[in-house]
Amino acid sequence: MNNQSRTAAAHNRFKVSVAAAGYELAPFEWRGTKAVYEATCPEGHATSLRPNDVQQGKGFCRICAGRDPGAHRRRGCSATRPGPA
């Protein structure tokens, strides 16, 4: 597989993975797997995603993932998060 094919495949995997998780990507020009892309999570939080992080399962919404619990409570997110409330 040549570099252009790998890039197109990575771009497609990113879009499919993000959509399958219920996220909406802001319009963007593909800049590669290490670039940051703006999106909205299913709960409506503005977030930034990197394709490499999404592929590894760790690049989704910080608020819904419980990595920003103060913001989680302030915004009234209904997503389940790990740890004590």
C-alpha positions in Angstrom: 0.0 0.0 0.0 1.5 3.3 -1.0 1.6 6.4 1.3 -1.4 8.1 -0.4 -3.5 4.9 0.1 -2.5 4.7 3.7 -3.4 8.4 4.3 -6.8 7.9 2.6 -7.4 4.8 4.7 -6.5 6.6 8.0 -8.8 9.5 7.1 -11.7 7.1 6.4 -11.1 5.1 9.6 -11.1 8.3 11.6 -14.4 9.6 10.1 -16.1 6.2 10.6 -14.8 5.7 14.2 -15.9 9.2 15.2 -19.3 8.8 13.6 -19.8 5.4 15.2 -19.2 6.9 18.6 -21.9 9.5 18.0 -19.6 12.5 17.5 -20.0 15.2 14.9 -16.9 16.5 13.2 -16.6 20.1 12.3 -15.8 20.6 8.6 -12.0 20.1 8.1 -9.2 19.5 5.7 -7.3 16.3 6.5 -3.9 17.2 8.0 -2.8 13.7 9.1 -3.2 11.4 12.0 -1.3 13.6 14.6 -3.3 16.7 13.9 -6.2 17.9 16.1 -9.7 18.1 14.7 -12.7 19.8 16.4 -15.8 17.9 17.1 -19.0 17.8 19.2 -19.6 14.8 21.5 -23.1 13.1 21.7 -23.7 15.2 24.9 -23.0 18.5 23.1 -19.5 19.2 24.5 -17.0 20.9 22.1 -13.9 18.7 22.1 -10.7 18.1 20.1 -9.8 14.7 18.7 -6.6 13.3 17.3 -7.0 10.3 14.9 -4.1 8.4 16.6 -5.8 8.8 20.0 -9.2 7.8 18.7 -7.7 4.7 17.1 -6.2 3.7 20.5 -9.5 4.3 22.2 -8.4 7.2 24.3 -9.2 10.3 22.3 -12.8 11.1 23.1 -14.5 13.8 25.1 -12.5 14.7 28.3 -15.7 15.8 30.1 -17.7 12.6 29.4 -14.6 10.4 30.0 -14.4 11.9 33.5 -11.0 13.5 33.0 -12.6 17.0 33.7 -15.0 16.3 36.5 -15.5 19.9 37.4 -16.7 20.7 33.8 -18.7 17.5 33.8 -20.8 18.7 36.8 -21.0 22.4 35.6 -22.4 21.4 32.3 -24.8 18.8 33.6 -23.6 15.9 31.4 -25.7 12.8 31.7 -22.9 10.5 30.6 -21.7 7.9 33.1 -18.2 8.6 34.3 -15.8 6.5 36.3 -15.1 7.3 39.9 -17.1 8.9 42.8 -19.6 11.6 42.0 
